[in-house]
Amino acid sequence: MIDHLPELAAKATARVKRGYYDNGRPADTSPRSLVKTIQKSRRIPVITEIKYASPSVGKIRESGNPLQIAKAMLSGGACAISVLTDPQNFDGNLETLVTISQDTEAPTIMKDIVVSPKQLQAGKRAGASAVVLISEIFSRKLSNVGLDSMILEANRLRLEVLVEANSAGEFENLRKFTPDLYGINNRDLSTFQLDLSTTERILAENSDLDRPIVSESGIESPDDIRRLKAAGAGAFLVGTSIMKSSDIERKVRELVNA
């Protein structure tokens, strides 16, 4: 079976070396906390994600006006917006993150295959409130930097950190790093296999955490939200099913009212 994660990490390392993350327009934003936004949410905390493609499913949506899409998501009740900044695998870009960070009031998340502190610095410059780190990249030494060093740099930059894992062993190991948020990716980024029961299995063994737990990937319906909430997830990151929808605002509203 093909192992996709080393390829994704190698492409990210090459982007860093090419200087993709060195420039870009800085965003003029005020500080916003993803953690506090989730904790204070009166409805289901749904983090919506702007991505036009992915390596697992291919093209998701034709590129449109990302700010218009973001405003539809927020009108539907999204608590925060994740923005893909990886241009090779997700048709993302840093400028989209700048625009949404500046022109909405919601916390934004930089979502990328993060292997270097330079990417964190670019996310901060672009106005992100938080960043996603993939545990397996660091445990498999696909980055020259350790997870502890990356979290320290994010803390220095005042970026909240969501560290995601796909297995119980990886997830258990995250406790010693005390990230701001714990993520469970229902998609295995090595195989691209998707299984919602990943969240259930991991939280059956790790139910005593004092930070928000975000279930990510494969969420399509209110039933999925209810299932994952019953397992112990406190927030939900949803991208593909919303980006595929012909009525984004309505789709998000369905999920936040699950």
ABEGO torsion letter per residue (X at the ends): XBBAAAAAAAAAAAAAAAGAAABEBBBBBBBBBAAAAAAABABBBBBBBBBABBAAAEBABBBBBAAAAAAAAAAAGBABBBBBABAAAAGBBAAAAAAAAAABABBBBBBBBBABAAAAAAAAAAGBABBBBBAAAAAAGABABBAAAAAAAAAAAGBBBBBBBABAAAAAAAAAAGBABBBBBABBAAAGBBBAAAAAAAAAABAABABBBBBBEGBABAAAAAAAAAAGBABBBBAAAAAABABAAAAAAAAAAX
